[in-house]
Amino acid sequence: MGTTRKIMMAGAAVLAFAAIIVTIRTANFAPGAVGDGASIKLATAPAVDIAGAANRLSQAVRFLTVSNQDVADNKPGEWTKFQQWLVTSYPAVHRTMQREVIAGGTLVYHWPGSDLSQQPIILMAHQDVVPVTPGTEKDWKYPPFSGAIAEQAVWGRGTVDDKGSLIALFEGLEGLAASGFTPRRSVYLVSSHDEEVLGNGAVAAAKLLADRKVRALFTLDEGSAIILDTPVINGPAILIGVAEKGYATLKVTANAKGGHSSMPPKETGVVNLARAILAINEAAFPIELKGPAADMIAILGGAAGGTTRMAVANQWLFGPVLREQVAASPSGAAAFHTTIAPTMLMGSPKENVLPQSANALINYRIAPWNRSADIMARAQDAVQDMPVELAWVGKPNEPSRVSSASSLGWNLIAAAARPHAPNAPVSPYLVVGGTDSRNFEGISDDVYRFMPMHLTIQGATMIHGTNEHMSLANLKRMIGFYATLVATSAG
C-alpha cells in the first residue's frame, strides 16, 4: 500500500471518527438548566382597563421629566407635578402603600406583607426620560411630548423607556389594591428620578432598604423583552436579563506646548492623541463564547435544531464559525466582548491655535468576565510610551454579577411572561446597556431585567430614538404581566 493511500485512509478514518463524535454530541446536547416556570401556578389578575391606561400613559408623557447631561437644564418642577399626578391618578395604591420621596425625587413605595418570614420583591421603573435630539422634532410622526394616542399606540418620549413600565406597574398595582388583594410577601416599588444620567437616586434607595435589613427574593427592572425575530431561531423568545455589562469612560490626554498653527511642530498634541486613540481602538477585546450570551446561544440553538443545534453542540469544531457569525453585527458582537467606543474629542477653542491639551473620551461596556483593571492595562499596553495620559472619568461601574436562571424568582418571572409568548423558548440574556437595578445586588438574591413587550430588533431602535411609542397591545401585556407577577409572587 502506497504512502499516499495510507494518508488518505487515515484522513478518512479521522473524518469518520469526527462525524461520529458530532452526531453523538448533537443527539445528546442539552443546554444548561434553565427554568421555564411550568411548575408555577399563576394567580388571576384583575381585568385591564386599556383605554384608561392609555389615557394615563398619554398624560404621563406630557410631564417634561427630562434628564439633561447638564442638570441646570432640568425642570425640577416637572418631577414634582408628575409625582403629585401619580398620587391623584392611583388612589388605591396611595391608600395601601407607604410612600417616601428621597434623594431629591426618587420614589420608594412599600406594600407590607402579612408574612414577615417571606422575602419581599422589588419592582423598578424610572421617572426620567432622555432629551429629544435638537432638530429631530420634525421627524416625529406626532410631537414627542404630546402623548398622542393614535394608530393603536401611545406616542412620545418615555413611552417605552421607561414611563411605559412605570405606568404599567401602577396600573397593575392599582387593580390589585382596588380589588382588595392583600400581599403575603411584601412588595417594594422603586422609581428613581435620574437613571438616564447615572444618578444617585437608585443608590440612595438601595442604601435605604439595606439600612432597613431588606433582603429581596428578586429585583426586577427594565432591560430586555420578548424579541419576535430573535437571531438563531428567527422567531420569538422570552429573553430575561440576568446580568448587565459594566460601564467605564477613559480619558486620554495629550499635553503639548501649543502655539500658533502657522508654525506647527512635527508632532502636535492632536496628532499624538489621534495615534493613541487608534492604538487603543485597534487593541480590541476578543469575541468569547461564554457568559449569559453563550447560554442564550445554547438554548436557542437547541430550540432551532438542525445544523444550528449541531454547531452549538460541537463548539470544539464549529467555534470559529459561531464567533464569526455573532461578530457579524455590532449588536450581536456586543454581547460577547468588552466594547471600545471613542465618543468625544476636545482640543483647541480656535482653528488657528495649537492646543496645549487635547483629550478624548472612550466609552467601554465591560463584559462579565472583564474588569476595569483589565481595560486600563490593555489601554496602557496599547499606547506604550506615547506622550499621553490615561485616567478614568469618575469611578467605573464593574459588570453585574450573573443571576440564577433556575431560582424561584426566575421561575416566577418566566411563568408570568409565558402567557404572552406561549410557545417561545425562555432564555437568559446579557443586557449590554445599564439599569438602576445594578445597585440592588447587595439586597437581592437575584436581579432581573425584563419587560414582556413584543419587539423586533429593528423596532427596539426607537428607544432613545425618533418615534418612540408603546402599542396598546404591549401596554396591556405589561399591565397584565406585573399584576400577575405580584399576585402570584406575593399572594
PyMOL commands that set and color helices and strands:
alter all, ss='L'
color gray80, all
select helices_A, chain A and resi 3-27+50-61+71-73+76-89+91-96+137-139+163-178+195-197+201-211+269-282+292-304+306-313+315-326+330-336+372-383+408-420+436-443+459-462+472-490
alter helices_A, ss='H'
color red, helices_A
select strands_A, chain A and resi 98-102+106-111+121-124+149-150+153-155+187-191+216-221+226-230+235-244+246-255+259-260+339-346+353-354+357-366+389-392+426-431+444-449+454-455+469-471
alter strands_A, ss='S'
color yellow, strands_A
deselect
rebuild
show_as cartoon
